[in-house]
């Protein structure tokens, strides 16, 4: 039987909290108005990326993880760059690809703290 190391358990726990924050920030806290308006408004895209970033950092803090402020900036910038690929320019056609890109950022953050 394979026993997981403490680092592996922390990584999985961190991933689950980050993923929860991601899905809450990207779906639950994005209104229909925001989803539609961010296609044509950089201001609304900014609000969505800010809401997303603050939500994900709040959820992981509830989970007991603390990240430096630069990580909030990383989530904001990555979200502000990834979302227009689908919402504004139509480069990304499927939501699953959008989500893979966001989850890749999450995995990169986890790898920074191993």
Backbone as a printed PyTorch tensor [residue, N CA C, xyz], in Angstrom:
tensor([[[  0.8460,  -1.1770,   0.0000],
         [  0.0000,   0.0000,   0.0000],
         [  0.8890,   1.2360,   0.0000]],

        [[  0.5420,   2.1770,  -0.8630],
         [  1.3100,   3.4060,  -0.9990],
         [  0.8820,   4.4060,   0.0710]],

        [[  1.8370,   4.9220,   0.7990],
         [  1.5510,   5.9620,   1.7990],
         [  1.9930,   7.3040,   1.2360]],

        [[  1.1320,   8.2660,   1.3580],
         [  1.4560,   9.5990,   0.8590],
         [  2.3040,  10.3380,   1.8840]],

        [[  3.2460,  11.0980,   1.3510],
         [  4.0740,  11.9130,   2.2390],
         [  3.2820,  13.1250,   2.7100]],

        [[  3.7910,  13.7540,   3.7420],
         [  3.1430,  14.9600,   4.2680],
         [  3.0830,  16.0430,   3.1860]],

        [[  4.1540,  16.1770,   2.3940],
         [  4.1900,  17.1830,   1.3190],
         [  3.1050,  16.9080,   0.2780]],

        [[  2.8810,  15.6300,  -0.0440],
         [  1.8430,  15.2870,  -1.0140],
         [  0.4550,  15.6200,  -0.4740]],

        [[  0.2450,  15.3440,   0.8010],
         [ -1.0530,  15.6560,   1.4030],
         [ -1.2900,  17.1570,   1.4620]],

        [[ -0.2530,  17.9210,   1.7800],
         [ -0.3740,  19.3830,   1.8010],
         [ -0.6580,  19.9000,   0.3960]],

        [[  0.0320,  19.3490,  -0.6070],
         [ -0.1830,  19.7790,  -1.9930],
         [ -1.6130,  19.5090,  -2.4330]],

        [[ -2.1410,  18.3230,  -2.0870],
         [ -3.5110,  17.9860,  -2.4690],
         [ -4.4930,  18.8950,  -1.7310]],

        [[ -4.2600,  19.1190,  -0.4600],
         [ -5.1210,  20.0020,   0.3200],
         [ -5.0890,  21.4140,  -0.2650]],

        [[ -3.8860,  21.8900,  -0.5900],
         [ -3.7390,  23.2260,  -1.1790],
         [ -4.4870,  23.2890,  -2.5140]],

        [[ -4.3460,  22.2440,  -3.3340],
         [ -5.0390,  22.2180,  -4.6260],
         [ -6.5460,  22.2820,  -4.4340]],

        [[ -7.0660,  21.5070,  -3.4880],
         [ -8.5190,  21.4950,  -3.2720],
         [ -9.0350,  22.8640,  -2.8390]],

        [[ -8.3040,  23.5510,  -1.9560],
         [ -8.7160,  24.8960,  -1.5300],
         [ -8.6030,  25.9000,  -2.6740]],

        [[ -7.5150,  25.8130,  -3.4440],
         [ -7.3520,  26.7270,  -4.5870],
         [ -8.4210,  26.4600,  -5.6430]],

        [[ -8.7050,  25.1860,  -5.9140],
         [ -9.7360,  24.8460,  -6.9060],
         [-11.1090,  25.3270,  -6.4370]],

        [[-11.3980,  25.1580,  -5.1480],
         [-12.6790,  25.6480,  -4.6160],
         [-12.7800,  27.1610,  -4.8000]],

        [[-11.7050,  27.8730,  -4.4520],
         [-11.6870,  29.3290,  -4.6360],
         [-11.8440,  29.7090,  -6.0920]],

        [[-11.2010,  28.9370,  -6.9650],
         [-11.3030,  29.1910,  -8.4080],
         [-12.7450,  29.0760,  -8.8790]],

        [[-13.3900,  27.9590,  -8.5560],
         [-14.7450,  27.7380,  -9.0570],
         [-15.7570,  28.7050,  -8.4380]],

        [[-15.5690,  29.0500,  -7.1720],
         [-16.4540,  30.0450,  -6.5510],
         [-16.2620,  31.4050,  -7.2240]],

        [[-14.9970,  31.8130,  -7.3950],
         [-14.7080,  33.1180,  -7.9880],
         [-15.0560,  33.2120,  -9.4560]],

        [[-14.8580,  32.1010, -10.1890],
         [-15.0660,  32.1410, -11.6380],
         [-16.5150,  31.8900, -12.0350]],

        [[-17.2700,  31.2200, -11.1910],
         [-18.6550,  30.9050, -11.5530],
         [-19.6700,  31.5090, -10.5850]],

        [[-19.5810,  31.1700,  -9.3120],
         [-20.5920,  31.6170,  -8.3520],
         [-20.6180,  33.1350,  -8.2040]],

        [[-19.4550,  33.7760,  -8.2320],
         [-19.3950,  35.2270,  -8.0380],
         [-19.3440,  36.0100,  -9.3450]],

        [[-19.6070,  35.3370, -10.4560],
         [-19.6760,  36.0370, -11.7410],
         [-21.1400,  36.0390, -12.1830]],

        [[-21.7430,  37.1960, -12.1550],
         [-23.1550,  37.2910, -12.5360],
         [-23.3070,  37.1200, -14.0490]],

        [[-24.5240,  36.8990, -14.4770],
         [-24.8050,  36.8030, -15.9110],
         [-24.4210,  38.1100, -16.5830]],

        [[-24.7510,  39.2280, -15.9230],
         [-24.3970,  40.5360, -16.4780],
         [-22.8830,  40.6410, -16.6850]],

        [[-22.1190,  40.2440, -15.6680],
         [-20.6640,  40.3380, -15.7540],
         [-20.1270,  39.4270, -16.8600]],

        [[-20.6690,  38.2280, -16.9480],
         [-20.2350,  37.2770, -17.9700],
         [-20.4330,  37.8370, -19.3750]],

        [[-21.5480,  38.5110, -19.5870],
         [-21.8310,  39.0830, -20.9080],
         [-21.0830,  40.3930, -21.1360]],

        [[-21.0230,  41.2390, -20.1180],
         [-20.4160,  42.5640, -20.2760],
         [-18.9000,  42.5030, -20.4270]],

        [[-18.2490,  41.5030, -19.8470],
         [-16.7860,  41.4490, -19.9410],
         [-16.3150,  41.1880, -21.3700]],

        [[-17.2200,  40.7520, -22.2330],
         [-16.8650,  40.5440, -23.6460],
         [-16.4920,  41.8490, -24.3360]],

        [[-17.1200,  42.9350, -23.9010],
         [-16.9360,  44.2230, -24.5730],
         [-16.3280,  45.3060, -23.6990]],

        [[-16.1080,  44.9990, -22.4260],
         [-15.6450,  46.0320, -21.4990],
         [-14.4210,  45.5560, -20.7250]],

        [[-13.3130,  46.2700, -20.9100],
         [-12.1120,  45.9480, -20.1320],
         [-12.3290,  46.2670, -18.6580]],

        [[-13.1770,  47.2610, -18.3960],
         [-13.4750,  47.6060, -17.0070],
         [-14.1650,  46.4390, -16.2920]],

        [[-15.1510,  45.8390, -16.9470],
         [-15.8460,  44.7060, -16.3470],
         [-14.9060,  43.5040, -16.2430]],

        [[-14.0470,  43.3270, -17.2360],
         [-13.0460,  42.2490, -17.1650],
         [-12.1490,  42.4690, -15.9470]],

        [[-11.7710,  43.7180, -15.7120],
         [-10.9700,  44.0600, -14.5340],
         [-11.7150,  43.6840, -13.2540]],

        [[-13.0050,  44.0520, -13.1680],
         [-13.7950,  43.7290, -11.9680],
         [-13.8940,  42.2210, -11.7610]],

        [[-14.0960,  41.4960, -12.8530],
         [-14.1920,  40.0360, -12.7360],
         [-12.8650,  39.4450, -12.2600]],

        [[-11.7630,  39.8640, -12.8550],
         [-10.4440,  39.3430, -12.4570],
         [-10.1330,  39.7130, -11.0090]],

        [[-10.5180,  40.9040, -10.5900],
         [-10.2870,  41.3270,  -9.2030],
         [-11.1410,  40.5100,  -8.2400]],

        [[-12.4170,  40.3340,  -8.5650],
         [-13.3070,  39.5260,  -7.7290],
         [-12.7880,  38.0980,  -7.6350]],

        [[-12.3940,  37.5540,  -8.7740],
         [-11.8470,  36.1900,  -8.8260],
         [-10.6190,  36.0710,  -7.9250]],

        [[ -9.6770,  36.9830,  -8.0750],
         [ -8.4150,  36.9180,  -7.3280],
         [ -8.6420,  37.0390,  -5.8270]],

        [[ -9.4720,  37.9720,  -5.4310],
         [ -9.7490,  38.1520,  -4.0030],
         [-10.5180,  36.9580,  -3.4330]],

        [[-11.4110,  36.3950,  -4.2320],
         [-12.1590,  35.2130,  -3.7820],
         [-11.2350,  34.0310,  -3.5810]],

        [[-10.3820,  33.7520,  -4.5480],
         [ -9.5010,  32.5890,  -4.4370],
         [ -8.5590,  32.7430,  -3.2370]],

        [[ -8.0590,  33.9520,  -3.0000],
         [ -7.1570,  34.1580,  -1.8690],
         [ -7.9000,  34.0770,  -0.5360]],

        [[ -9.1450,  34.5110,  -0.4990],
         [ -9.9430,  34.4100,   0.7220],
         [-10.2430,  32.9470,   1.0480]],

        [[-10.6210,  32.1800,   0.0410],
         [-10.9460,  30.7700,   0.2610],
         [ -9.7150,  30.0010,   0.7330]],

        [[ -8.5530,  30.2320,   0.1260],
         [ -7.3620,  29.4960,   0.5770],
         [ -6.9480,  29.9400,   1.9780]],

        [[ -7.1940,  31.1940,   2.3290],
         [ -6.8980,  31.6510,   3.6970],
         [ -7.7990,  30.9360,   4.7040]],

        [[ -9.0580,  30.7520,   4.3390],
         [ -9.9720,  29.9910,   5.1920],
         [ -9.4410,  28.5690,   5.3720]],

        [[ -8.8200,  28.0340,   4.3170],
         [ -8.2360,  26.6940,   4.3730],
         [ -6.9270,  26.6270,   5.1390]],

        [[ -6.4330,  27.7750,   5.5800],
         [ -5.2270,  27.8000,   6.3950],
         [ -3.9360,  28.0450,   5.6310]],

        [[ -4.0390,  28.4170,   4.3690],
         [ -2.8420,  28.6820,   3.5670],
         [ -2.6480,  30.1790,   3.4140]],

        [[ -1.4040,  30.6000,   3.4680],
         [ -1.0750,  32.0100,   3.2880],
         [ -0.0860,  32.1220,   2.1310]],

        [[ -0.3730,  33.0440,   1.2390],
         [  0.5030,  33.2990,   0.1030],
         [  0.9410,  34.7560,   0.1450]],

        [[  2.1070,  35.0490,  -0.4070],
         [  2.5170,  36.4590,  -0.4850],
         [  1.5830,  37.2340,  -1.4210]],

        [[  1.5110,  38.5390,  -1.2550],
         [  0.6040,  39.3650,  -2.0730],
         [  0.8470,  39.2250,  -3.5760]],

        [[  2.0680,  38.9110,  -3.9590],
         [  2.3690,  38.7570,  -5.3900],
         [  1.5410,  37.6490,  -6.0310]],

        [[  1.1560,  36.6570,  -5.2440],
         [  0.3550,  35.5600,  -5.7900],
         [ -1.0480,  36.0550,  -6.1440]],

        [[ -1.5780,  36.9810,  -5.3500],
         [ -2.8600,  37.5990,  -5.7000],
         [ -2.7160,  38.2860,  -7.0530]],

        [[ -1.6170,  38.9950,  -7.2320],
         [ -1.3470,  39.6540,  -8.5180],
         [ -1.2230,  38.6540,  -9.6540]],

        [[ -0.5750,  37.5270,  -9.3960],
         [ -0.4380,  36.4870, -10.4210],
         [ -1.8050,  35.9530, -10.8340]],

        [[ -2.6700,  35.6960,  -9.8570],
         [ -4.0170,  35.2190, -10.1970],
         [ -4.7930,  36.2830, -10.9700]],

        [[ -4.6480,  37.5340, -10.5560],
         [ -5.3460,  38.6160, -11.2600],
         [ -4.8710,  38.7190, -12.7110]],

        [[ -3.5640,  38.8150, -12.8930],
         [ -3.0130,  38.9940, -14.2510],
         [ -3.3350,  37.8040, -15.1430]],

        [[ -3.1480,  36.5940, -14.6180],
         [ -3.4210,  35.4150, -15.4430],
         [ -4.8970,  35.3600, -15.8250]],

        [[ -5.7750,  35.6930, -14.9050],
         [ -7.2090,  35.6580, -15.2110],
         [ -7.5630,  36.7500, -16.2110]],

        [[ -6.9610,  37.9220, -16.0320],
         [ -7.2090,  39.0410, -16.9380],
         [ -6.6970,  38.7390, -18.3510]],

        [[ -5.6830,  37.8830, -18.4700],
         [ -5.1500,  37.5110, -19.7860],
         [ -5.8580,  36.3020, -20.3980]],

        [[ -6.2480,  35.3380, -19.5840],
         [ -6.8650,  34.1160, -20.1060],
         [ -8.3190,  34.3480, -20.5200]],

        [[ -9.0990,  35.0190, -19.6890],
         [-10.5340,  35.1670, -19.9810],
         [-10.8440,  35.8490, -21.3130]],

        [[-10.1260,  36.8820, -21.7220],
         [-10.4350,  37.4830, -23.0300],
         [-10.2070,  36.5350, -24.2070]],

        [[ -9.3430,  35.5460, -24.0290],
         [ -9.1120,  34.5810, -25.1120],
         [-10.4080,  33.8800, -25.5080]],

        [[-11.2890,  33.6780, -24.5490],
         [-12.5870,  33.0570, -24.8260],
         [-13.6860,  34.1190, -24.9590]],

        [[-13.8000,  34.9630, -23.9590],
         [-14.9400,  35.8780, -23.8780],
         [-14.8990,  37.0040, -24.9090]],

        [[-13.7240,  37.5180, -25.1820],
         [-13.6210,  38.7060, -26.0310],
         [-13.2310,  38.3800, -27.4700]],

        [[-12.2080,  37.5380, -27.6190],
         [-11.6550,  37.2980, -28.9480],
         [-12.0720,  35.9650, -29.5700]],

        [[-12.6450,  35.0600, -28.7830],
         [-13.0910,  33.7780, -29.3230],
         [-11.9680,  32.8540, -29.7540]],

        [[-10.7480,  33.0940, -29.2890],
         [ -9.6160,  32.2190, -29.6340],
         [ -9.8110,  30.8410, -29.0010]],

        [[-10.2720,  30.8570, -27.7670],
         [-10.6240,  29.6110, -27.0860],
         [-12.1160,  29.3890, -27.3140]],

        [[-12.4420,  28.2280, -27.8740],
         [-13.8430,  27.9510, -28.2200],
         [-14.5940,  27.1970, -27.1280]],

        [[-13.8820,  26.4260, -26.3250],
         [-14.5420,  25.5630, -25.3450],
         [-14.1680,  25.9720, -23.9230]],

        [[-15.1510,  25.9290, -23.0490],
         [-14.9130,  26.3320, -21.6650],
         [-13.9110,  25.4220, -20.9760]],

        [[-13.8570,  24.1530, -21.3610],
         [-12.9200,  23.2320, -20.6980],
         [-11.4820,  23.6600, -20.9380]],

        [[-11.1710,  24.2370, -22.0900],
         [ -9.8010,  24.6920, -22.3470],
         [ -9.4840,  25.9190, -21.4870]],

        [[-10.4340,  26.8070, -21.3710],
         [-10.3090,  27.9600, -20.4840],
         [-10.0180,  27.4850, -19.0530]],

        [[-10.7530,  26.4980, -18.6100],
         [-10.5850,  25.9890, -17.2530],
         [ -9.2470,  25.2720, -17.0760]],

        [[ -8.7950,  24.5560, -18.0870],
         [ -7.4680,  23.9120, -18.0180],
         [ -6.3820,  24.9640, -17.8470]],

        [[ -6.4900,  26.0750, -18.5500],
         [ -5.4970,  27.1440, -18.4190],
         [ -5.5070,  27.7190, -17.0080]],

        [[ -6.6940,  27.9650, -16.4660],
         [ -6.7780,  28.4950, -15.0980],
         [ -6.2290,  27.4900, -14.0870]],

        [[ -6.5740,  26.2240, -14.2460],
         [ -6.0810,  25.1960, -13.3140],
         [ -4.5760,  24.9970, -13.4580]],

        [[ -4.0370,  25.2380, -14.6390],
         [ -2.5800,  25.1750, -14.8360],
         [ -1.8690,  26.2580, -14.0270]],

        [[ -2.4770,  27.4250, -13.9560],
         [ -1.9150,  28.5010, -13.1290],
         [ -1.9140,  28.0630, -11.6640]],

        [[ -2.9990,  27.4480, -11.2350],
         [ -3.0940,  26.9470,  -9.8670],
         [ -1.9940,  25.9210,  -9.5960]],

        [[ -1.7950,  24.9920, -10.5190],
         [ -0.7290,  23.9860, -10.3380],
         [  0.6510,  24.6310, -10.3090]],

        [[  0.8480,  25.6660, -11.1110],
         [  2.1280,  26.3800, -11.0970],
         [  2.3540,  27.0460,  -9.7410]],

        [[  1.3050,  27.6270,  -9.1740],
         [  1.4290,  28.2460,  -7.8450],
         [  1.8000,  27.1930,  -6.8070]],

        [[  1.1310,  26.0480,  -6.8540],
         [  1.4450,  24.9780,  -5.9120],
         [  2.9030,  24.5590,  -6.0340]],

        [[  3.3810,  24.4410,  -7.2690],
         [  4.7680,  24.0160,  -7.4820],
         [  5.7700,  25.0330,  -6.9330]],

        [[  5.3840,  26.2870,  -6.8700],
         [  6.2620,  27.3250,  -6.3210],
         [  6.4720,  27.1610,  -4.8150]],

        [[  5.5360,  26.4950,  -4.1680],
         [  5.5760,  26.3840,  -2.7010],
         [  5.8870,  24.9780,  -2.2200]],

        [[  6.5050,  24.1880,  -3.0730],
         [  6.9120,  22.8270,  -2.6880],
         [  8.3320,  22.8250,  -2.1940]]])
